[in-house]
Amino acid sequence: MGLPGSGKTYLTERLVPLLKAAWYNADKLREMANDWDFSEEGRIRQSMRMRTFADFEKSAGRFVVCDFVCPTRQTRENFDPDTIIWMDTITEGRFEDTNKIFQAPVNVDFHIQEWNDRNHSDVAKEILKNV
């Protein structure tokens, strides 16, 4: 999770092959659903949509990485991830409405504050260590 432009997709592109995981990108799921509603209701609906896809993969015994903003406590509670990676690399994203509602998470498993060539491998190693 993280603000738009924080590096979520960049990290995910590199992390997914290491975990042999399924990958769900929020923009692609919004496109498939033709749902570009960014109101509070739309964001809640998106968090539940992401959870449905993640739960499906998890029920099949697969790792799944969902890359999306998940900007509020409620959207994170709806999504209910096993692991949270917070891309905390920027202070403002490109969408003012998202900047205004974004709530920094309190409990995260990985707090990434800079882009580097090791983030994805470090995260993958820690996740796989606990399997």
N, CA and C atoms as a LAMMPS dump frame, in Angstrom:
ITEM: TIMESTEP
0
ITEM: NUMBER OF ATOMS
393
ITEM: BOX BOUNDS ff ff ff
-5.0000000000000000e+02 5.0000000000000000e+02
-5.0000000000000000e+02 5.0000000000000000e+02
-5.0000000000000000e+02 5.0000000000000000e+02
ITEM: ATOMS id mol type element x y z
1 1 1 N 0.827 -1.174 0
2 1 2 C 0 0 0
3 1 3 C 0.872 1.237 0
4 2 1 N 0.299 2.334 -0.403
5 2 2 C 1.028 3.588 -0.413
6 2 3 C 0.377 4.559 -1.377
7 3 1 N 0.808 5.782 -1.313
8 3 2 C 0.271 6.81 -2.196
9 3 3 C 0.575 6.496 -3.661
10 4 1 N -0.254 7.008 -4.582
11 4 2 C 0.047 6.845 -5.996
12 4 3 C 1.426 7.431 -6.307
13 5 1 N 2.26 6.653 -6.966
14 5 2 C 3.608 7.101 -7.308
15 5 3 C 4.667 6.715 -6.297
16 6 1 N 4.285 5.976 -5.262
17 6 2 C 5.241 5.614 -4.206
18 6 3 C 6.111 4.41 -4.563
19 7 1 N 5.752 3.69 -5.62
20 7 2 C 6.559 2.544 -6.037
21 7 3 C 5.915 1.194 -5.793
22 8 1 N 4.617 1.171 -5.561
23 8 2 C 3.928 -0.097 -5.301
24 8 3 C 4.061 -1.062 -6.473
25 9 1 N 3.776 -0.596 -7.659
26 9 2 C 3.834 -1.467 -8.833
27 9 3 C 5.28 -1.84 -9.15
28 10 1 N 6.181 -0.907 -9.01
29 10 2 C 7.611 -1.17 -9.231
30 10 3 C 8.082 -2.313 -8.319
31 11 1 N 7.741 -2.231 -7.048
32 11 2 C 8.124 -3.284 -6.105
33 11 3 C 7.433 -4.596 -6.457
34 12 1 N 6.15 -4.527 -6.752
35 12 2 C 5.377 -5.734 -7.027
36 12 3 C 5.893 -6.475 -8.252
37 13 1 N 6.242 -5.749 -9.301
38 13 2 C 6.785 -6.387 -10.512
39 13 3 C 7.995 -7.25 -10.192
40 14 1 N 8.776 -6.854 -9.223
41 14 2 C 10.001 -7.575 -8.863
42 14 3 C 9.755 -8.625 -7.781
43 15 1 N 8.767 -8.398 -6.94
44 15 2 C 8.473 -9.303 -5.836
45 15 3 C 7.707 -10.551 -6.29
46 16 1 N 6.751 -10.377 -7.159
47 16 2 C 5.88 -11.471 -7.588
48 16 3 C 6.656 -12.683 -8.12
49 17 1 N 7.63 -12.514 -9.004
50 17 2 C 8.349 -13.701 -9.483
51 17 3 C 9.115 -14.44 -8.369
52 18 1 N 9.622 -13.705 -7.4
53 18 2 C 10.366 -14.338 -6.311
54 18 3 C 9.451 -15.174 -5.42
55 19 1 N 8.214 -14.752 -5.286
56 19 2 C 7.249 -15.484 -4.457
57 19 3 C 6.419 -16.475 -5.273
58 20 1 N 6.576 -16.403 -6.597
59 20 2 C 5.721 -17.194 -7.491
60 20 3 C 4.255 -16.93 -7.139
61 21 1 N 3.94 -15.657 -7.035
62 21 2 C 2.636 -15.22 -6.553
63 21 3 C 1.734 -14.753 -7.676
64 22 1 N 0.434 -14.788 -7.403
65 22 2 C -0.537 -14.115 -8.259
66 22 3 C -0.422 -12.626 -7.96
67 23 1 N -0.83 -11.804 -8.918
68 23 2 C -0.709 -10.358 -8.755
69 23 3 C -1.994 -9.689 -9.206
70 24 1 N -2.545 -8.872 -8.338
71 24 2 C -3.718 -8.072 -8.672
72 24 3 C -3.386 -6.604 -8.469
73 25 1 N -3.493 -5.86 -9.552
74 25 2 C -3.237 -4.428 -9.555
75 25 3 C -4.582 -3.706 -9.514
76 26 1 N -4.712 -2.738 -8.64
77 26 2 C -5.984 -2.04 -8.444
78 26 3 C -6.51 -1.406 -9.724
79 27 1 N -5.652 -0.759 -10.491
80 27 2 C -6.119 -0.113 -11.718
81 27 3 C -6.652 -1.135 -12.716
82 28 1 N -5.995 -2.277 -12.806
83 28 2 C -6.463 -3.309 -13.745
84 28 3 C -7.8 -3.89 -13.295
85 29 1 N -7.984 -4.078 -11.984
86 29 2 C -9.275 -4.579 -11.506
87 29 3 C -10.371 -3.539 -11.675
88 30 1 N -10.039 -2.274 -11.448
89 30 2 C -11.032 -1.22 -11.694
90 30 3 C -11.423 -1.201 -13.175
91 31 1 N -10.442 -1.386 -14.045
92 31 2 C -10.725 -1.407 -15.479
93 31 3 C -11.631 -2.584 -15.83
94 32 1 N -11.32 -3.763 -15.301
95 32 2 C -12.145 -4.942 -15.571
96 32 3 C -13.577 -4.738 -15.082
97 33 1 N -13.73 -4.086 -13.936
98 33 2 C -15.053 -3.85 -13.36
99 33 3 C -15.715 -2.591 -13.924
100 34 1 N -14.969 -1.837 -14.713
101 34 2 C -15.426 -0.534 -15.219
102 34 3 C -15.962 0.313 -14.063
103 35 1 N -15.156 0.393 -13.011
104 35 2 C -15.55 1.093 -11.789
105 35 3 C -14.447 2.076 -11.415
106 36 1 N -14.645 3.318 -11.802
107 36 2 C -13.651 4.364 -11.544
108 36 3 C -14.164 5.34 -10.495
109 37 1 N -14.972 4.83 -9.582
110 37 2 C -15.549 5.635 -8.509
111 37 3 C -14.554 5.715 -7.353
112 38 1 N -14.056 6.921 -7.084
113 38 2 C -13.087 7.116 -6.005
114 38 3 C -13.716 7.813 -4.795
115 39 1 N -15.032 7.733 -4.704
116 39 2 C -15.706 8.229 -3.503
117 39 3 C -15.377 7.263 -2.365
118 40 1 N -15.806 7.608 -1.168
119 40 2 C -15.578 6.698 -0.035
120 40 3 C -16.222 5.339 -0.309
121 41 1 N -17.44 5.339 -0.825
122 41 2 C -18.125 4.077 -1.142
123 41 3 C -17.373 3.3 -2.22
124 42 1 N -16.89 4.014 -3.234
125 42 2 C -16.147 3.361 -4.306
126 42 3 C -14.845 2.752 -3.813
127 43 1 N -14.175 3.433 -2.913
128 43 2 C -12.922 2.904 -2.35
129 43 3 C -13.183 1.69 -1.468
130 44 1 N -14.28 1.722 -0.727
131 44 2 C -14.641 0.557 0.093
132 44 3 C -14.978 -0.621 -0.81
133 45 1 N -15.746 -0.368 -1.858
134 45 2 C -16.084 -1.427 -2.816
135 45 3 C -14.819 -2.022 -3.444
136 46 1 N -13.861 -1.156 -3.77
137 46 2 C -12.601 -1.634 -4.355
138 46 3 C -11.827 -2.5 -3.36
139 47 1 N -11.812 -2.12 -2.087
140 47 2 C -11.088 -2.934 -1.103
141 47 3 C -11.727 -4.309 -0.967
142 48 1 N -13.045 -4.372 -1.055
143 48 2 C -13.721 -5.671 -0.987
144 48 3 C -13.484 -6.48 -2.265
145 49 1 N -13.428 -5.81 -3.404
146 49 2 C -13.129 -6.49 -4.663
147 49 3 C -11.73 -7.099 -4.614
148 50 1 N -10.774 -6.315 -4.127
149 50 2 C -9.4 -6.822 -4.016
150 50 3 C -9.35 -8.017 -3.064
151 51 1 N -10.101 -7.94 -1.973
152 51 2 C -10.122 -9.046 -1.015
153 51 3 C -10.688 -10.316 -1.648
154 52 1 N -11.738 -10.185 -2.439
155 52 2 C -12.338 -11.352 -3.088
156 52 3 C -11.315 -12.069 -3.962
157 53 1 N -10.579 -11.316 -4.747
158 53 2 C -9.565 -11.93 -5.601
159 53 3 C -8.435 -12.541 -4.773
160 54 1 N -7.996 -11.828 -3.751
161 54 2 C -6.922 -12.344 -2.89
162 54 3 C -7.361 -13.611 -2.168
163 55 1 N -8.575 -13.616 -1.643
164 55 2 C -9.075 -14.801 -0.943
165 55 3 C -9.164 -16.007 -1.875
166 56 1 N -9.557 -15.77 -3.125
167 56 2 C -9.612 -16.861 -4.098
168 56 3 C -8.235 -17.495 -4.276
169 57 1 N -7.225 -16.671 -4.484
170 57 2 C -5.857 -17.189 -4.67
171 57 3 C -5.369 -17.889 -3.404
172 58 1 N -5.636 -17.287 -2.268
173 58 2 C -5.206 -17.874 -0.995
174 58 3 C -5.863 -19.232 -0.776
175 59 1 N -7.146 -19.364 -1.142
176 59 2 C -7.842 -20.644 -0.973
177 59 3 C -7.247 -21.732 -1.868
178 60 1 N -6.57 -21.315 -2.93
179 60 2 C -5.9 -22.265 -3.821
180 60 3 C -4.458 -22.525 -3.379
181 61 1 N -4.083 -21.972 -2.234
182 61 2 C -2.747 -22.214 -1.698
183 61 3 C -1.652 -21.372 -2.322
184 62 1 N -2.019 -20.299 -2.978
185 62 2 C -1.032 -19.443 -3.636
186 62 3 C -0.778 -18.185 -2.838
187 63 1 N 0.446 -17.68 -2.965
188 63 2 C 0.727 -16.32 -2.509
189 63 3 C 0.029 -15.379 -3.473
190 64 1 N -0.389 -14.248 -2.976
191 64 2 C -0.978 -13.234 -3.834
192 64 3 C -0.493 -11.869 -3.351
193 65 1 N -0.149 -11.028 -4.298
194 65 2 C 0.255 -9.665 -3.995
195 65 3 C -0.776 -8.74 -4.648
196 66 1 N -1.354 -7.883 -3.831
197 66 2 C -2.314 -6.891 -4.322
198 66 3 C -1.669 -5.53 -4.184
199 67 1 N -1.563 -4.852 -5.293
200 67 2 C -0.907 -3.547 -5.253
201 67 3 C -1.955 -2.47 -5.461
202 68 1 N -2.255 -1.794 -4.337
203 68 2 C -3.223 -0.701 -4.403
204 68 3 C -3.034 0.248 -3.231
205 69 1 N -3.64 1.429 -3.351
206 69 2 C -3.437 2.504 -2.382
207 69 3 C -3.967 2.109 -1.006
208 70 1 N -5.185 1.611 -0.931
209 70 2 C -5.812 1.211 0.338
210 70 3 C -5.63 2.336 1.371
211 71 1 N -6.249 3.492 1.122
212 71 2 C -5.867 4.72 1.82
213 71 3 C -6.365 4.922 3.244
214 72 1 N -7.355 4.164 3.67
215 72 2 C -7.925 4.435 4.999
216 72 3 C -7.904 3.183 5.875
217 73 1 N -8.08 3.415 7.155
218 73 2 C -8.141 2.299 8.097
219 73 3 C -9.259 1.343 7.695
220 74 1 N -10.408 1.882 7.308
221 74 2 C -11.539 1.033 6.94
222 74 3 C -11.248 0.191 5.708
223 75 1 N -10.615 0.768 4.693
224 75 2 C -10.316 -0.042 3.502
225 75 3 C -9.312 -1.137 3.845
226 76 1 N -8.369 -0.85 4.73
227 76 2 C -7.408 -1.887 5.145
228 76 3 C -8.084 -2.971 5.969
229 77 1 N -9.015 -2.571 6.838
230 77 2 C -9.753 -3.578 7.609
231 77 3 C -10.615 -4.441 6.696
232 78 1 N -11.247 -3.845 5.698
233 78 2 C -12.042 -4.617 4.736
234 78 3 C -11.175 -5.602 3.972
235 79 1 N -10.028 -5.136 3.539
236 79 2 C -9.131 -5.986 2.754
237 79 3 C -8.508 -7.073 3.623
238 80 1 N -8.146 -6.757 4.841
239 80 2 C -7.638 -7.696 5.838
240 80 3 C -6.435 -8.512 5.33
241 81 1 N -5.337 -7.834 5.004
242 81 2 C -4.17 -8.553 4.47
243 81 3 C -3.426 -9.342 5.543
244 82 1 N -2.761 -10.39 5.102
245 82 2 C -1.891 -11.162 6
246 82 3 C -0.595 -10.406 6.256
247 83 1 N -0.131 -9.68 5.238
248 83 2 C 1.123 -8.945 5.312
249 83 3 C 0.904 -7.574 4.688
250 84 1 N 1.398 -6.54 5.363
251 84 2 C 1.289 -5.184 4.811
252 84 3 C 2.681 -4.657 4.511
253 85 1 N 2.861 -4.243 3.265
254 85 2 C 4.077 -3.565 2.839
255 85 3 C 3.668 -2.124 2.563
256 86 1 N 4.221 -1.203 3.332
257 86 2 C 3.888 0.203 3.153
258 86 3 C 5.017 0.887 2.405
259 87 1 N 4.698 1.355 1.2
260 87 2 C 5.632 2.126 0.392
261 87 3 C 5.517 3.588 0.819
262 88 1 N 6.35 3.957 1.758
263 88 2 C 6.341 5.287 2.357
264 88 3 C 7.502 6.098 1.792
265 89 1 N 7.502 6.235 0.465
266 89 2 C 8.637 6.846 -0.218
267 89 3 C 8.382 8.283 -0.667
268 90 1 N 7.125 8.729 -0.572
269 90 2 C 6.774 10.1 -0.963
270 90 3 C 5.824 10.676 0.077
271 91 1 N 5.753 12.002 0.139
272 91 2 C 4.851 12.635 1.103
273 91 3 C 3.526 13.043 0.472
274 92 1 N 3.498 13.159 -0.849
275 92 2 C 2.273 13.489 -1.566
276 92 3 C 2.235 12.728 -2.867
277 93 1 N 1.045 12.198 -3.184
278 93 2 C 0.84 11.549 -4.462
279 93 3 C 0.313 12.552 -5.472
280 94 1 N -0.009 12.07 -6.652
281 94 2 C -0.44 12.963 -7.722
282 94 3 C -1.936 13.304 -7.692
283 95 1 N -2.68 12.707 -6.743
284 95 2 C -4.112 12.969 -6.646
285 95 3 C -4.426 13.605 -5.297
286 96 1 N -4.853 14.854 -5.335
287 96 2 C -5.101 15.609 -4.109
288 96 3 C -6.168 14.96 -3.235
289 97 1 N -7.222 14.388 -3.87
290 97 2 C -8.277 13.758 -3.07
291 97 3 C -7.73 12.574 -2.271
292 98 1 N -6.808 11.837 -2.848
293 98 2 C -6.2 10.703 -2.137
294 98 3 C -5.263 11.207 -1.051
295 99 1 N -4.491 12.233 -1.344
296 99 2 C -3.599 12.804 -0.324
297 99 3 C -4.393 13.226 0.913
298 100 1 N -5.564 13.807 0.697
299 100 2 C -6.366 14.323 1.803
300 100 3 C -6.901 13.221 2.716
301 101 1 N -7.226 12.063 2.15
302 101 2 C -7.836 11.013 2.973
303 101 3 C -6.847 9.944 3.423
304 102 1 N -5.635 9.947 2.861
305 102 2 C -4.678 8.876 3.173
306 102 3 C -4.311 8.904 4.655
307 103 1 N -4.485 7.769 5.293
308 103 2 C -4.132 7.604 6.699
309 103 3 C -2.952 6.638 6.774
310 104 1 N -1.867 7.088 7.333
311 104 2 C -0.7 6.218 7.474
312 104 3 C -1.081 5.021 8.335
313 105 1 N -0.678 3.835 7.927
314 105 2 C -1.007 2.653 8.728
315 105 3 C -0.226 2.641 10.035
316 106 1 N -0.808 2.022 11.034
317 106 2 C -0.17 1.945 12.343
318 106 3 C 0.727 0.711 12.429
319 107 1 N 0.218 -0.411 11.984
320 107 2 C 0.972 -1.668 12.048
321 107 3 C 1.267 -2.174 10.652
322 108 1 N 2.534 -2.275 10.327
323 108 2 C 2.938 -2.806 9.027
324 108 3 C 3.999 -3.869 9.241
325 109 1 N 4.117 -4.749 8.263
326 109 2 C 5.15 -5.785 8.324
327 109 3 C 6.458 -5.313 7.695
328 110 1 N 6.326 -4.5 6.65
329 110 2 C 7.496 -3.952 5.965
330 110 3 C 7.228 -2.469 5.698
331 111 1 N 8.112 -1.622 6.168
332 111 2 C 7.981 -0.169 5.997
333 111 3 C 9.132 0.264 5.097
334 112 1 N 8.832 0.487 3.841
335 112 2 C 9.861 0.833 2.862
336 112 3 C 9.851 2.341 2.665
337 113 1 N 10.995 2.969 2.97
338 113 2 C 11.075 4.42 2.903
339 113 3 C 11.95 4.921 1.761
340 114 1 N 12.557 3.997 1.024
341 114 2 C 13.333 4.397 -0.151
342 114 3 C 13.321 3.271 -1.173
343 115 1 N 13.365 3.649 -2.423
344 115 2 C 13.48 2.666 -3.483
345 115 3 C 14.93 2.235 -3.553
346 116 1 N 15.156 0.951 -3.687
347 116 2 C 16.513 0.47 -3.938
348 116 3 C 16.444 -0.873 -4.648
349 117 1 N 17.572 -1.416 -4.992
350 117 2 C 17.631 -2.675 -5.745
351 117 3 C 17.491 -3.909 -4.857
352 118 1 N 17.311 -3.725 -3.553
353 118 2 C 17.219 -4.863 -2.637
354 118 3 C 15.843 -5.041 -2.01
355 119 1 N 15.004 -4.015 -2.051
356 119 2 C 13.716 -4.092 -1.355
357 119 3 C 12.961 -5.377 -1.663
358 120 1 N 12.792 -5.678 -2.933
359 120 2 C 11.997 -6.845 -3.315
360 120 3 C 12.612 -8.148 -2.823
361 121 1 N 13.923 -8.291 -2.931
362 121 2 C 14.549 -9.537 -2.477
363 121 3 C 14.544 -9.632 -0.955
364 122 1 N 14.732 -8.522 -0.257
365 122 2 C 14.677 -8.534 1.209
366 122 3 C 13.286 -8.937 1.701
367 123 1 N 12.266 -8.366 1.109
368 123 2 C 10.893 -8.69 1.498
369 123 3 C 10.591 -10.16 1.186
370 124 1 N 10.947 -10.606 -0.002
371 124 2 C 10.681 -12.002 -0.381
372 124 3 C 11.368 -12.975 0.571
373 125 1 N 12.605 -12.719 0.916
374 125 2 C 13.327 -13.6 1.833
375 125 3 C 12.615 -13.707 3.179
376 126 1 N 12.18 -12.576 3.71
377 126 2 C 11.482 -12.581 5.007
378 126 3 C 10.15 -13.321 4.926
379 127 1 N 9.413 -13.101 3.858
380 127 2 C 8.121 -13.785 3.703
381 127 3 C 8.334 -15.29 3.578
382 128 1 N 9.271 -15.68 2.735
383 128 2 C 9.509 -17.113 2.517
384 128 3 C 10.114 -17.808 3.741
385 129 1 N 10.806 -17.043 4.56
386 129 2 C 11.379 -17.599 5.787
387 129 3 C 10.295 -18.086 6.739
388 130 1 N 9.144 -17.465 6.686
389 130 2 C 8.053 -17.784 7.609
390 130 3 C 7.022 -18.748 7.038
391 131 1 N 7.361 -19.389 5.937
392 131 2 C 6.399 -20.323 5.308
393 131 3 C 6.641 -21.718 5.829
